[in-house]
Amino acid sequence: MERLYFDHNATTPVAAEVVEAMLPCFSQAYGNASSIHFFGQQAKLLLERARRQTASLLGCRPAEIVFTSGGTEANNLAILGVVRNSSRTRRHVITTAIEHPCVLDACRQLEREGVEVTRVRVGSDGVVSPDDIRAALKPHTVLVSVMHANNEIGTVQPIQEISAAAHSAGVLMHSDGVQSAGKIPVDVRELGVDFYAFSGHKIYGPKGAGALYVRKTARLQSILFGGHQERGRRPGTENVAGAVGLGAAAELARRELLADAARLERLRDRLERAVLERIPFTGVNGAKARRVPNTTNIYFDCLEGEAMVIALDLKGMAVSTGSACSSGSVEPSHVLSAIGLDAARARASIRFSLGRQNTDEQVDALVEAVEAAAAHLRKLSPAYPAA
């Protein structure tokens, strides 16, 4: 049985070019990048080239890139690092109800430390209003954290306008860019953000490698303790192989971004049209908003999403019900609940996230499998009108 993959928002396969770039780090340039001898400096050269490649994708200076173990650490470093570095009089953070768990949980940790957190609601389209962010600002606000693109429904937030609102009040701006970098054009200068996080394994790079953009004049406190690597902002022996893989993936993404985006948007639209035309009682969550081109989240009323995921897996199709970090949860998606879906519809929603290797033929095969799985599962559902 041929197996097809439609879960690229969870992770992506490592590109052949990335593997090739990483291989010398294991057998030739294996030195510690902090060492001053030949082997260390050989590794340092590769590390700094990766920093330049990563900076090029985001439109910033190489010195503003901090390598991390991934998006979760990058987001934690920005949120915890900024607030813990602030004065005792500025202890308020603004975020949204649809952030990734690593952002929401970092904010919960801050609440345990006595920090006030405001979670701004989003509209039914999955987009937060800059006016609502502006209204939530207080004299003691220190940070606004709003994701660039949502991992479950793909909606793109108006980061530029939100950054302007934050800066007009003298507040720093952080954005989780894990699902946007490499999928849509990103220029951190134009966005106006002070901090921007992203992850290698979402852009055909290795797991365990990510980065945080830190604007040159922005200040944060390290959340780890040890050496002086990454200009003292992220101690620990550098993961040179991971950084090199991240840099190679960033370079590949920068080069292929526009062509990839156009092709994936066409495939996504093909998938949505076919599902909505052929399968009754379906709809696209977040369809009215701008979305990243590879992502669609579709509800199938009178079904259980987990049952659909299993049924499709048995047919060789990999999809998901939402964030991989929340898989196994019995609660409906907090993102879908936040946009107004009731629990039944939220649990009946499936995320399809397309990638470079997907083709028209694969999408058509997916539609056939979804149609068959939905028909079978609905026959077993007492809630379905035709049951």
C-alpha positions as CSV (number, residue, x, y, z in Angstrom):
1,M,0.0,0.0,0.0
2,E,1.3,3.4,-1.0
3,R,1.5,5.8,2.0
4,L,0.9,9.5,1.4
5,Y,1.7,12.3,3.8
6,F,-0.6,15.3,4.4
7,D,0.6,16.4,7.9
8,H,3.4,18.9,7.0
9,N,2.4,21.3,9.8
10,A,3.3,18.6,12.3
11,T,6.7,18.0,10.7
12,T,8.3,17.8,7.3
13,P,10.8,15.3,5.7
14,V,14.3,16.5,5.7
15,A,15.3,17.7,2.2
16,A,18.1,15.9,0.4
17,E,20.1,19.2,0.1
18,V,19.8,19.6,3.9
19,V,21.1,16.1,4.6
20,E,24.0,16.7,2.3
21,A,24.9,20.0,4.0
22,M,24.8,18.4,7.5
23,L,26.9,15.3,6.7
24,P,30.4,17.0,7.0
25,C,29.5,18.1,10.6
26,F,29.5,14.5,11.7
27,S,32.7,13.3,10.1
28,Q,34.9,16.3,9.2
29,A,33.9,19.5,10.9
30,Y,33.1,17.9,14.2
31,G,34.9,20.4,16.5
32,N,33.4,22.4,19.3
33,A,32.5,25.8,17.7
34,S,33.7,27.6,20.9
35,S,37.2,26.1,20.6
36,I,40.0,28.3,19.1
37,H,41.9,25.5,17.4
38,F,41.5,24.5,13.8
39,F,38.8,22.0,14.4
40,G,36.8,24.4,16.4
41,Q,37.2,27.2,14.0
42,Q,36.2,24.9,11.1
43,A,32.9,24.3,12.9
44,K,32.5,28.0,13.7
45,L,32.7,28.9,10.1
46,L,29.9,26.5,9.3
47,L,27.8,27.8,12.2
48,E,28.2,31.4,11.1
49,R,27.4,30.6,7.5
50,A,24.2,29.0,8.8
51,R,23.5,32.1,10.8
52,R,23.7,34.2,7.6
53,Q,21.4,31.8,5.7
54,T,18.9,31.9,8.5
55,A,19.0,35.7,8.8
56,S,18.5,36.0,5.0
57,L,15.2,34.2,5.2
58,L,13.9,36.6,7.9
59,G,15.4,39.8,6.5
60,C,17.6,40.6,9.6
61,R,21.3,40.8,10.5
62,P,23.1,37.5,11.3
63,A,24.0,38.9,14.7
64,E,20.3,39.1,15.5
65,I,19.9,35.3,15.2
66,V,20.0,33.1,18.3
67,F,20.1,29.4,17.6
68,T,17.9,27.2,19.8
69,S,16.6,23.6,20.0
70,G,13.4,24.5,18.2
71,G,10.3,26.7,18.2
72,T,9.3,25.9,21.7
73,E,12.6,27.0,23.2
74,A,12.7,30.1,21.0
75,N,9.2,31.1,22.1
76,N,10.0,30.4,25.7
77,L,13.2,32.4,25.5
78,A,11.4,35.4,24.1
79,I,8.5,35.4,26.5
80,L,10.1,34.4,29.7
81,G,13.4,36.2,28.9
82,V,11.7,39.5,28.2
83,V,9.4,39.5,31.2
84,R,12.0,38.3,33.7
85,N,14.3,41.0,32.4
86,S,11.7,43.7,33.0
87,S,11.3,45.9,36.0
88,R,8.9,44.9,38.8
89,T,6.5,47.6,37.7
90,R,5.9,46.2,34.2
91,R,4.4,42.8,34.8
92,H,1.6,42.4,32.1
93,V,1.7,40.3,29.0
94,I,-0.9,40.2,26.1
95,T,-1.4,37.2,23.9
96,T,-4.3,35.5,22.1
97,A,-6.6,32.6,22.7
98,I,-5.3,30.6,19.7
99,E,-1.6,30.5,20.4
100,H,0.5,27.3,20.3
101,P,0.6,25.5,23.6
102,C,4.3,26.4,24.1
103,V,3.2,30.1,24.2
104,L,0.1,29.6,26.3
105,D,2.0,27.4,28.8
106,A,4.9,29.9,29.0
107,C,2.2,32.5,29.9
108,R,0.7,30.2,32.5
109,Q,4.2,29.9,34.1
110,L,4.5,33.7,34.2
111,E,1.1,33.8,36.0
112,R,2.5,31.5,38.6
113,E,5.3,34.0,39.0
114,G,2.8,36.8,39.6
115,V,2.6,38.2,36.1
116,E,-0.8,39.3,34.7
117,V,-1.7,37.8,31.4
118,T,-4.5,38.9,29.0
119,R,-5.7,36.5,26.4
120,V,-7.4,38.4,23.6
121,R,-10.2,36.7,21.7
122,V,-10.2,36.2,18.0
123,G,-13.1,36.5,15.5
124,S,-14.9,33.7,13.9
125,D,-12.5,34.0,11.0
126,G,-9.6,33.1,13.3
127,V,-8.0,36.6,13.2
128,V,-7.3,38.9,16.1
129,S,-8.2,42.5,15.8
130,P,-5.3,45.1,16.3
131,D,-7.9,47.3,18.0
132,D,-8.5,44.5,20.6
133,I,-4.8,44.3,21.2
134,R,-4.7,48.1,21.6
135,A,-7.6,48.1,24.0
136,A,-5.8,45.4,26.1
137,L,-2.7,47.5,26.6
138,K,-2.0,48.8,30.1
139,P,0.6,51.1,31.6
140,H,2.5,48.1,33.0
141,T,2.3,45.9,29.8
142,V,5.8,44.7,28.9
143,L,5.2,42.3,26.0
144,V,2.6,41.4,23.3
145,S,2.9,37.9,21.8
146,V,0.8,37.0,18.7
147,M,1.6,34.1,16.4
148,H,2.1,35.0,12.7
149,A,0.2,32.0,11.3
150,N,-2.0,29.5,13.2
151,N,-0.8,25.9,13.2
152,E,-4.3,24.4,13.0
153,I,-6.3,26.6,10.6
154,G,-3.5,28.5,8.9
155,T,-4.9,32.0,9.5
156,V,-2.4,34.8,9.2
157,Q,-2.5,37.5,11.8
158,P,-2.0,41.3,11.1
159,I,1.4,41.4,12.8
160,Q,2.5,44.7,11.3
161,E,-0.5,46.5,12.7
162,I,-0.3,44.8,16.0
163,S,3.4,45.6,16.3
164,A,2.7,49.3,15.6
165,A,0.0,49.3,18.3
166,A,2.4,47.7,20.8
167,H,5.3,50.1,20.0
168,S,3.1,53.1,20.2
169,A,2.7,52.2,23.9
170,G,6.4,51.4,24.4
171,V,5.7,47.7,24.5
172,L,7.9,44.9,23.0
173,M,6.4,42.6,20.3
174,H,7.0,38.9,19.9
175,S,5.6,36.6,17.2
176,D,5.7,32.8,16.9
177,G,6.6,32.4,13.2
178,V,6.9,28.6,13.3
179,Q,4.1,28.1,10.8
180,S,4.8,31.1,8.6
181,A,8.5,31.3,8.0
182,G,9.3,29.5,4.7
183,K,5.6,29.5,3.7
184,I,4.9,33.2,3.2
185,P,7.4,36.1,2.7
186,V,8.7,37.2,6.1
187,D,10.7,40.4,6.7
188,V,11.0,41.1,10.4
189,R,11.8,44.7,9.8
190,E,8.5,45.2,7.8
191,L,6.6,43.3,10.4
192,G,8.0,45.5,13.1
193,V,8.6,42.6,15.6
194,D,11.3,42.6,18.3
195,F,11.3,38.8,18.5
196,Y,10.4,36.2,16.0
197,A,10.7,32.4,16.5
198,F,10.9,29.6,14.0
199,S,11.8,25.9,13.7
200,G,13.8,23.8,11.3
201,H,11.7,20.7,11.1
202,K,8.7,22.7,9.7
203,I,10.7,23.8,6.6
204,Y,12.3,20.5,5.6
205,G,15.2,20.9,8.1
206,P,16.2,18.7,11.1
207,K,14.3,18.4,14.3
208,G,16.0,19.9,17.3
209,A,17.1,23.1,15.5
210,G,15.4,26.4,15.6
211,A,16.1,30.1,15.9
212,L,14.9,33.3,17.6
213,Y,15.3,36.7,15.9
214,V,16.2,39.2,18.6
215,R,16.2,42.9,17.4
216,K,19.6,44.4,18.0
217,T,18.5,46.8,20.7
218,A,16.0,44.5,22.4
219,R,16.9,43.0,25.7
220,L,16.1,39.6,27.3
221,Q,17.4,37.4,30.0
222,S,18.6,33.9,29.3
223,I,16.4,31.1,30.6
224,L,19.3,28.7,30.7
225,F,22.6,29.0,32.6
226,G,26.1,27.9,31.6
227,G,28.5,29.3,29.0
228,H,28.5,32.4,26.9
229,Q,27.5,30.9,23.6
230,E,25.1,32.8,21.4
231,R,26.3,36.1,22.9
232,G,25.2,34.9,26.3
233,R,21.6,34.5,25.3
234,R,21.6,30.7,24.9
235,P,24.3,28.8,26.7
236,G,25.5,25.3,25.8
237,T,27.7,23.8,23.2
238,E,26.3,24.7,19.8
239,N,24.5,22.1,17.8
240,V,26.5,22.8,14.7
241,A,24.9,20.0,12.6
242,G,21.4,21.2,13.5
243,A,22.2,24.8,12.8
244,V,23.8,23.9,9.5
245,G,20.7,21.9,8.6
246,L,18.5,24.8,9.6
247,G,20.5,27.2,7.5
248,A,20.4,25.0,4.5
249,A,16.6,24.6,4.9
250,A,16.2,28.4,5.3
251,E,18.2,28.9,2.1
252,L,16.2,26.4,0.2
253,A,12.9,27.9,1.5
254,R,14.0,31.4,0.5
255,R,14.8,30.2,-3.0
256,E,11.7,28.2,-3.6
257,L,9.2,30.1,-1.5
258,L,7.1,31.8,-4.2
259,A,6.9,28.8,-6.5
260,D,6.1,26.5,-3.5
261,A,3.4,28.8,-2.2
262,A,1.7,29.1,-5.6
263,R,1.7,25.4,-6.2
264,L,0.5,24.5,-2.7
265,E,-2.3,27.0,-2.7
266,R,-3.6,25.5,-5.9
267,L,-3.5,22.0,-4.4
268,R,-5.2,23.2,-1.3
269,D,-8.0,24.9,-3.2
270,R,-8.3,21.7,-5.3
271,L,-8.7,19.7,-2.2
272,E,-11.2,22.0,-0.6
273,R,-13.4,22.3,-3.7
274,A,-13.6,18.5,-4.1
275,V,-14.4,17.8,-0.5
276,L,-17.1,20.5,-0.3
277,E,-18.6,19.4,-3.6
278,R,-18.6,15.6,-2.9
279,I,-19.1,15.3,0.8
280,P,-22.2,16.8,2.5
281,F,-22.2,18.6,5.8
282,T,-18.7,19.9,5.5
283,G,-17.0,23.3,5.7
284,V,-13.7,25.0,5.9
285,N,-12.7,26.6,9.2
286,G,-11.1,30.0,8.8
287,A,-11.9,30.2,5.1
288,K,-12.7,33.9,5.1
289,A,-9.3,35.0,6.3
290,R,-5.9,35.0,4.7
291,R,-4.2,31.7,5.3
292,V,-0.8,30.1,4.7
293,P,-1.1,28.4,1.3
294,N,-0.6,24.8,2.4
295,T,-3.2,24.5,5.2
296,T,-6.9,23.7,5.3
297,N,-9.0,22.7,8.3
298,I,-12.3,21.0,7.3
299,Y,-15.2,19.9,9.5
300,F,-17.2,16.8,8.8
301,D,-20.4,17.0,10.9
302,C,-21.6,13.9,12.6
303,L,-18.1,12.3,12.7
304,E,-15.3,12.0,15.3
305,G,-12.1,13.5,13.9
306,E,-9.9,10.9,15.6
307,A,-11.9,8.1,14.0
308,M,-11.4,9.8,10.6
309,V,-7.7,10.1,11.2
310,I,-7.5,6.4,12.0
311,A,-9.7,5.4,9.0
312,L,-7.5,7.4,6.7
313,D,-4.3,6.0,8.2
314,L,-5.6,2.5,7.4
315,K,-6.0,3.7,3.8
316,G,-2.4,5.0,3.8
317,M,-3.2,8.7,4.3
318,A,-1.6,10.7,7.1
319,V,-3.6,13.7,8.4
320,S,-4.3,15.1,11.8
321,T,-7.0,16.6,14.0
322,G,-4.8,19.6,14.8
323,S,-1.6,20.3,16.7
324,A,0.7,17.3,17.1
325,C,1.6,18.7,20.6
326,S,-2.0,18.2,21.6
327,S,-2.6,14.7,20.1
328,G,-4.3,12.4,22.5
329,S,-6.2,15.1,24.2
330,V,-9.9,14.4,24.8
331,E,-10.7,18.1,24.9
332,P,-11.8,19.8,21.7
333,S,-9.2,22.1,20.0
334,H,-8.7,25.3,21.9
335,V,-8.2,27.0,18.5
336,L,-11.5,25.8,17.1
337,S,-13.4,26.5,20.3
338,A,-11.9,30.1,20.2
339,I,-13.4,30.8,16.8
340,G,-16.8,29.7,18.0
341,L,-17.2,26.1,17.0
342,D,-19.2,23.9,19.4
343,A,-17.5,20.9,20.9
344,A,-19.0,18.4,18.4
345,R,-18.0,20.3,15.3
346,A,-14.5,21.0,16.8
347,R,-14.0,17.3,17.3
348,A,-15.2,16.6,13.8
349,S,-12.5,18.8,12.2
350,I,-9.5,17.5,10.3
351,R,-6.3,19.4,9.4
352,F,-4.7,18.8,6.0
353,S,-1.3,20.4,5.5
354,L,0.3,19.9,2.2
355,G,4.0,19.8,1.2
356,R,6.5,19.8,-1.5
357,Q,6.1,16.2,-2.5
358,N,2.3,16.3,-2.8
359,T,0.9,16.2,-6.3
360,D,-2.5,16.6,-8.0
361,E,-2.8,12.8,-8.2
362,Q,-2.1,12.5,-4.5
363,V,-4.7,15.1,-3.6
364,D,-7.3,13.3,-5.8
365,A,-6.5,10.0,-4.0
366,L,-6.9,11.7,-0.7
367,V,-10.3,13.0,-1.7
368,E,-11.4,9.5,-2.7
369,A,-10.2,8.1,0.6
370,V,-11.9,10.9,2.6
371,E,-15.2,10.5,0.8
372,A,-15.1,6.7,1.4
373,A,-14.1,7.1,5.1
374,A,-16.7,9.7,5.8
375,A,-19.5,7.6,4.2
376,H,-18.5,4.6,6.2
377,L,-18.2,6.4,9.5
378,R,-21.5,8.2,9.1
379,K,-23.3,5.0,8.6
380,L,-22.2,4.1,12.1
381,S,-23.2,7.5,13.5
382,P,-26.6,7.9,15.1
383,A,-26.3,11.7,14.8
384,Y,-26.1,11.6,11.0
385,P,-29.4,12.5,9.3
386,A,-29.2,9.7,6.8
387,A,-28.4,7.1,9.4
